[in-house]
């Protein structure tokens, strides 16, 4: 994996952490931003030929993206628990992040 890919994933991870802990009042835009970042992370970690995950242990160790996503999952759970919205938009974010994390665990 090339260095720009390391940088891209690390940058997306930092953006996701920032978006997940940001306590703004606009839940819809926050969830959409988190979903967009998660989709970008998913795209950056898959190969274009067969849609298989190419997440390596070296990439996980160097970027700390697994640790960042785990922290974000805790924040997403907290947002989902405290949200007054029905249906809860944080559930979709939480589901996508958990699915992405389990895919990475299987690949590594």
The 8 nearest C-alpha neighbors of each residue, nearest first, counted from 0:
[[1, 4, 2, 5, 58, 3, 55, 53],
 [0, 2, 4, 3, 5, 6, 58, 7],
 [1, 3, 5, 4, 6, 0, 7, 58],
 [4, 2, 6, 5, 1, 7, 0, 8],
 [3, 5, 7, 2, 6, 1, 8, 0],
 [6, 4, 2, 8, 3, 7, 9, 62],
 [7, 5, 3, 9, 4, 8, 10, 2],
 [6, 8, 4, 10, 9, 5, 3, 11],
 [7, 9, 11, 5, 10, 6, 12, 4],
 [10, 8, 12, 6, 62, 7, 11, 5],
 [9, 11, 7, 13, 12, 8, 6, 14],
 [12, 10, 14, 8, 13, 9, 15, 7],
 [13, 11, 15, 9, 10, 14, 64, 8],
 [12, 14, 10, 16, 15, 11, 17, 9],
 [15, 13, 11, 17, 12, 16, 18, 10],
 [14, 16, 18, 12, 17, 13, 19, 11],
 [15, 17, 19, 13, 18, 14, 71, 12],
 [16, 18, 14, 15, 19, 20, 21, 13],
 [19, 17, 15, 21, 16, 20, 14, 33],
 [20, 18, 16, 17, 21, 71, 15, 74],
 [21, 19, 17, 18, 22, 16, 74, 71],
 [20, 22, 18, 19, 23, 17, 29, 16],
 [23, 21, 20, 24, 19, 18, 25, 26],
 [22, 24, 25, 21, 26, 29, 20, 28],
 [23, 25, 26, 22, 29, 27, 28, 21],
 [24, 26, 27, 23, 28, 29, 22, 30],
 [27, 25, 29, 28, 24, 30, 23, 88],
 [26, 28, 30, 29, 25, 31, 88, 32],
 [27, 29, 31, 30, 26, 25, 32, 33],
 [30, 28, 26, 32, 27, 31, 33, 25],
 [29, 31, 33, 27, 32, 28, 26, 34],
 [32, 30, 28, 34, 33, 29, 35, 27],
 [31, 33, 35, 29, 30, 34, 28, 36],
 [32, 34, 30, 36, 35, 31, 37, 15],
 [35, 33, 37, 31, 32, 36, 92, 30],
 [36, 34, 32, 38, 33, 37, 31, 39],
 [35, 37, 39, 33, 38, 34, 40, 32],
 [38, 36, 40, 34, 39, 35, 33, 41],
 [37, 39, 41, 35, 36, 40, 34, 42],
 [40, 38, 36, 42, 41, 37, 43, 35],
 [41, 39, 37, 43, 38, 42, 36, 44],
 [40, 42, 38, 44, 39, 43, 37, 45],
 [41, 43, 39, 40, 45, 44, 38, 46],
 [44, 42, 40, 41, 45, 39, 8, 4],
 [43, 45, 41, 42, 54, 53, 52, 40],
 [46, 44, 52, 42, 53, 51, 50, 43],
 [45, 47, 50, 48, 51, 53, 49, 52],
 [46, 48, 50, 49, 45, 51, 42, 43],
 [49, 47, 46, 50, 51, 45, 52, 53],
 [48, 50, 51, 47, 46, 45, 52, 53],
 [51, 49, 46, 45, 47, 48, 52, 42],
 [52, 50, 49, 45, 46, 53, 48, 47],
 [51, 53, 45, 54, 44, 106, 46, 50],
 [52, 54, 45, 44, 55, 46, 51, 106],
 [53, 55, 52, 44, 103, 106, 107, 58],
 [56, 54, 58, 57, 107, 53, 59, 106],
 [55, 57, 59, 58, 107, 60, 54, 61],
 [58, 56, 60, 55, 59, 61, 54, 62],
 [57, 59, 55, 61, 56, 60, 62, 54],
 [58, 60, 56, 63, 57, 62, 61, 64],
 [61, 59, 57, 63, 58, 62, 56, 64],
 [60, 62, 58, 59, 63, 57, 5, 64],
 [61, 63, 9, 64, 59, 60, 58, 5],
 [64, 62, 60, 66, 59, 65, 61, 67],
 [63, 65, 67, 62, 66, 59, 12, 68],
 [66, 64, 68, 67, 63, 59, 69, 100],
 [65, 67, 69, 63, 64, 68, 70, 59],
 [68, 66, 64, 70, 69, 65, 71, 63],
 [67, 69, 71, 65, 70, 66, 64, 72],
 [68, 70, 72, 66, 71, 67, 65, 73],
 [71, 69, 67, 73, 68, 72, 66, 74],
 [70, 72, 68, 74, 73, 69, 16, 19],
 [73, 71, 75, 69, 74, 70, 68, 76],
 [72, 74, 76, 70, 71, 75, 77, 69],
 [73, 75, 71, 77, 72, 76, 19, 78],
 [76, 74, 72, 78, 77, 73, 93, 71],
 [77, 75, 79, 73, 74, 78, 80, 72],
 [76, 78, 74, 80, 75, 79, 81, 73],
 [79, 77, 75, 81, 80, 76, 82, 74],
 [80, 78, 76, 89, 82, 77, 81, 75],
 [79, 81, 77, 78, 82, 76, 75, 83],
 [82, 80, 78, 79, 77, 83, 76, 84],
 [83, 81, 79, 84, 80, 78, 87, 89],
 [82, 84, 81, 85, 87, 80, 79, 86],
 [85, 83, 87, 82, 86, 88, 26, 79],
 [86, 84, 87, 83, 88, 82, 89, 79],
 [85, 87, 84, 88, 90, 83, 89, 82],
 [86, 88, 85, 84, 89, 90, 79, 82],
 [89, 87, 90, 91, 86, 30, 27, 92],
 [90, 88, 92, 79, 91, 87, 93, 30],
 [89, 91, 93, 92, 88, 87, 94, 79],
 [92, 90, 94, 89, 93, 88, 95, 87],
 [93, 91, 89, 95, 90, 94, 34, 96],
 [92, 94, 90, 96, 91, 95, 75, 89],
 [93, 95, 91, 97, 92, 96, 90, 98],
 [96, 94, 98, 92, 97, 93, 99, 91],
 [97, 95, 99, 93, 98, 94, 100, 92],
 [96, 98, 100, 94, 99, 95, 93, 101],
 [97, 99, 95, 101, 96, 100, 94, 102],
 [100, 98, 96, 102, 97, 101, 95, 103],
 [99, 101, 97, 103, 102, 98, 96, 104],
 [100, 102, 104, 98, 103, 99, 97, 105],
 [103, 101, 99, 105, 100, 104, 98, 106],
 [102, 104, 106, 100, 101, 105, 54, 107],
 [105, 103, 101, 107, 102, 106, 100, 54],
 [104, 106, 102, 103, 107, 101, 100, 52],
 [107, 105, 103, 104, 54, 102, 52, 53],
 [106, 104, 55, 56, 105, 103, 54, 59]]
